[in-house]
Amino acid sequence: MTQPMIRPTSERTRANWIRLRTMIVIRWVAIAGQLTAVLVTPPLFGIDLELGWCLFAIGASVIGNLIAGFVFPENKRLSEAENMAMVMFDLVQLSFLLFLTGGLNNPFALLLLGPVTISATALSLRATLTLSAMAIISVTVLAAFHLPLQTNAGDELRIPGLFVFGHWIALVIGVVFTSAYSRRVTSEIHMMADALAATQMALAREQKLTDLGGVVAAAAHELGTPLATIKLASAELVQELRDKPDLREDAALIVEQTDRCRDILRDMGQAGKDDLHMRQAPLITVVESAAEPHLERGKDVIISLNEDDGPASDQPAILRMPEIIHGLRNLVQNAVDFADTTVWIEARWSETFITLRIVDDGPGFPSGVLGRIGDPFMSRRKRGKLRGRRPGYEGMGLGLFIAKTLLERTGAVLRFANGTDETAHIGAIVEVRWPRARIDAHGAQDARIDKPNRRIDFNAAARTGG
């Protein structure tokens, strides 16, 4: 059963998630701070500012906020272009205020990092690069061109040229570092969120399949009574219609088709609603169930039990958890995808641990990403370089992340390695180890499976009326 292609949410899509109200609230906070600084500083510190122009710049932000608040609904989601326009306006408005109030001599020049940080966390790489370049240009212009800060007595307030240069260097580095750092952390968070969402979807899908098996079991159980009744009635008709060959032939056909329905239900391998195989099964059965979709893909899949652990009849019965089935299925799929001819699945157990090893004879895991296996959505650049060495490498990142996450939820510890024996043609090796107490059905439910499912007795059902 193939895994549906799941891709991470694009940057442009995330940029469309930001509400206009959020941006308006942030801007109101900035306006309040700017008004406080412009109105309080002159009388408190005796500084002569171009108050009219400063209020003009702040008023432009106020008018923009009022228009946006009255024209658009509160729940409006901004597009990436609209978000970028708003952040760019804030950057230009702040730069103009700094031009009026001393440029880089003004300690509030540090606020130029704000729009860049917002862009790095919310917008696409292209928008972030554009705003970062605009911020660096603004810092450079403000270092050379600005209105001086003067006291009411006419004295100019300025810091030494070396400090201005240092302030410029610090702001440029701050723009680059803050945007890169914020973007990297945000990308990791978004990537992990997308991968966990995909994991939940995979687990939900596997749970639905398990539930569907229960429905089939219930259907097989409930259909036993009407099929037994139909068979009994049609058999009596066959006996009573000996003198009417045409009608007797039709009655015999009914008996035949009833037997066929009975065989189909038996082939489902379910005994009813209380079928133990819906909750637990021998270890080898669970492994075979996980590997089944990949057994007919042109590669030999060899499943074996370690004879040193005891006879196969003593193998543990483990819980049929959807996490185990789906996680192992993804690991087997990855091994089959990259194997040359053969995949080996080895199972062993002890009193304390249950271990599975999945080995293929392919080229093995690329050494450059061996330590990162299990990370979701590996970068496209690295996938492109490795595509020639491991065909289909694109699907490895998310698939192995889902497998690793689901299996770890059941208490498993995964280890990824490459084979060292070149003569044995061993490629990638994946070892999955559980503490036996976590998945052993005997320990969890005080019940083992060591006999086949109970068959539906149609004759008994007919005699008892269901």
Secondary structure in CASP SS format (residue, H / E / C, confidence):
PFRMAT SS
TARGET T0000
AUTHOR 0000-0000-0000
METHOD secondary structure of the structure
MODEL  1
M C 1.00
T C 1.00
Q C 1.00
P C 1.00
M C 1.00
I C 1.00
R C 1.00
P C 1.00
T C 1.00
S C 1.00
E H 1.00
R H 1.00
T H 1.00
R H 1.00
A H 1.00
N C 1.00
W C 1.00
I C 1.00
R E 1.00
L H 1.00
R H 1.00
T H 1.00
M H 1.00
I H 1.00
V H 1.00
I H 1.00
R H 1.00
W H 1.00
V H 1.00
A H 1.00
I H 1.00
A H 1.00
G H 1.00
Q H 1.00
L H 1.00
T H 1.00
A H 1.00
V H 1.00
L H 1.00
V H 1.00
T H 1.00
P H 1.00
P H 1.00
L H 1.00
F H 1.00
G C 1.00
I E 1.00
D E 1.00
L C 1.00
E C 1.00
L H 1.00
G H 1.00
W H 1.00
C H 1.00
L H 1.00
F H 1.00
A H 1.00
I H 1.00
G H 1.00
A H 1.00
S H 1.00
V H 1.00
I H 1.00
G H 1.00
N H 1.00
L H 1.00
I H 1.00
A H 1.00
G H 1.00
F H 1.00
V H 1.00
F C 1.00
P C 1.00
E C 1.00
N C 1.00
K C 1.00
R E 1.00
L C 1.00
S C 1.00
E H 1.00
A H 1.00
E H 1.00
N H 1.00
M H 1.00
A H 1.00
M H 1.00
V H 1.00
M H 1.00
F H 1.00
D H 1.00
L H 1.00
V H 1.00
Q H 1.00
L H 1.00
S H 1.00
F H 1.00
L H 1.00
L H 1.00
F H 1.00
L H 1.00
T C 1.00
G C 1.00
G H 1.00
L H 1.00
N H 1.00
N C 1.00
P H 1.00
F H 1.00
A H 1.00
L H 1.00
L H 1.00
L H 1.00
L H 1.00
G H 1.00
P H 1.00
V H 1.00
T H 1.00
I H 1.00
S H 1.00
A H 1.00
T H 1.00
A H 1.00
L C 1.00
S C 1.00
L H 1.00
R H 1.00
A H 1.00
T H 1.00
L H 1.00
T H 1.00
L H 1.00
S H 1.00
A H 1.00
M H 1.00
A H 1.00
I H 1.00
I H 1.00
S H 1.00
V H 1.00
T H 1.00
V H 1.00
L H 1.00
A H 1.00
A H 1.00
F C 1.00
H C 1.00
L C 1.00
P C 1.00
L E 1.00
Q E 1.00
T E 1.00
N C 1.00
A C 1.00
G C 1.00
D C 1.00
E E 1.00
L E 1.00
R C 1.00
I C 1.00
P C 1.00
G H 1.00
L H 1.00
F H 1.00
V H 1.00
F H 1.00
G H 1.00
H H 1.00
W H 1.00
I H 1.00
A H 1.00
L H 1.00
V H 1.00
I H 1.00
G H 1.00
V H 1.00
V H 1.00
F H 1.00
T H 1.00
S H 1.00
A H 1.00
Y H 1.00
S H 1.00
R H 1.00
R H 1.00
V H 1.00
T H 1.00
S H 1.00
E H 1.00
I H 1.00
H H 1.00
M H 1.00
M H 1.00
A H 1.00
D H 1.00
A H 1.00
L H 1.00
A H 1.00
A H 1.00
T H 1.00
Q H 1.00
M H 1.00
A H 1.00
L H 1.00
A H 1.00
R H 1.00
E H 1.00
Q H 1.00
K H 1.00
L H 1.00
T H 1.00
D H 1.00
L H 1.00
G H 1.00
G H 1.00
V H 1.00
V H 1.00
A H 1.00
A H 1.00
A H 1.00
A H 1.00
H H 1.00
E H 1.00
L H 1.00
G H 1.00
T H 1.00
P H 1.00
L H 1.00
A H 1.00
T H 1.00
I H 1.00
K H 1.00
L H 1.00
A H 1.00
S H 1.00
A H 1.00
E H 1.00
L H 1.00
V H 1.00
Q H 1.00
E H 1.00
L C 1.00
R C 1.00
D C 1.00
K C 1.00
P H 1.00
D H 1.00
L H 1.00
R H 1.00
E H 1.00
D H 1.00
A H 1.00
A H 1.00
L H 1.00
I H 1.00
V H 1.00
E H 1.00
Q H 1.00
T H 1.00
D H 1.00
R H 1.00
C H 1.00
R H 1.00
D H 1.00
I H 1.00
L H 1.00
R H 1.00
D H 1.00
M C 1.00
G C 1.00
Q C 1.00
A C 1.00
G C 1.00
K C 1.00
D C 1.00
D C 1.00
L H 1.00
H H 1.00
M H 1.00
R C 1.00
Q E 1.00
A E 1.00
P E 1.00
L H 1.00
I H 1.00
T H 1.00
V H 1.00
V H 1.00
E H 1.00
S H 1.00
A H 1.00
A H 1.00
E H 1.00
P H 1.00
H H 1.00
L C 1.00
E C 1.00
R C 1.00
G C 1.00
K C 1.00
D E 1.00
V E 1.00
I E 1.00
I E 1.00
S E 1.00
L E 1.00
N C 1.00
E H 1.00
D H 1.00
D H 1.00
G C 1.00
P C 1.00
A H 1.00
S H 1.00
D H 1.00
Q C 1.00
P C 1.00
A E 1.00
I E 1.00
L E 1.00
R C 1.00
M C 1.00
P H 1.00
E H 1.00
I H 1.00
I H 1.00
H H 1.00
G H 1.00
L H 1.00
R H 1.00
N H 1.00
L H 1.00
V H 1.00
Q H 1.00
N H 1.00
A H 1.00
V H 1.00
D H 1.00
F H 1.00
A C 1.00
D C 1.00
T C 1.00
T E 1.00
V E 1.00
W E 1.00
I E 1.00
E E 1.00
A E 1.00
R E 1.00
W E 1.00
S C 1.00
E C 1.00
T C 1.00
F E 1.00
I E 1.00
T E 1.00
L E 1.00
R E 1.00
I E 1.00
V E 1.00
D E 1.00
D C 1.00
G C 1.00
P C 1.00
G C 1.00
F C 1.00
P C 1.00
S H 1.00
G H 1.00
V H 1.00
L H 1.00
G H 1.00
R H 1.00
I C 1.00
G C 1.00
D C 1.00
P C 1.00
F C 1.00
M C 1.00
S C 1.00
R H 1.00
R H 1.00
K H 1.00
R H 1.00
G H 1.00
K H 1.00
L H 1.00
R C 1.00
G C 1.00
R C 1.00
R C 1.00
P C 1.00
G C 1.00
Y H 1.00
E H 1.00
G H 1.00
M H 1.00
G H 1.00
L H 1.00
G H 1.00
L H 1.00
F H 1.00
I H 1.00
A H 1.00
K H 1.00
T H 1.00
L H 1.00
L H 1.00
E H 1.00
R H 1.00
T C 1.00
G C 1.00
A C 1.00
V E 1.00
L E 1.00
R E 1.00
F E 1.00
A E 1.00
N E 1.00
G C 1.00
T C 1.00
D C 1.00
E H 1.00
T H 1.00
A H 1.00
H C 1.00
I C 1.00
G C 1.00
A E 1.00
I E 1.00
V E 1.00
E E 1.00
V E 1.00
R E 1.00
W E 1.00
P E 1.00
R H 1.00
A H 1.00
R H 1.00
I H 1.00
D E 1.00
A H 1.00
H H 1.00
G H 1.00
A H 1.00
Q H 1.00
D C 1.00
A C 1.00
R C 1.00
I C 1.00
D C 1.00
K C 1.00
P C 1.00
N C 1.00
R C 1.00
R C 1.00
I C 1.00
D C 1.00
F H 1.00
N H 1.00
A H 1.00
A H 1.00
A H 1.00
R H 1.00
T H 1.00
G C 1.00
G C 1.00
END
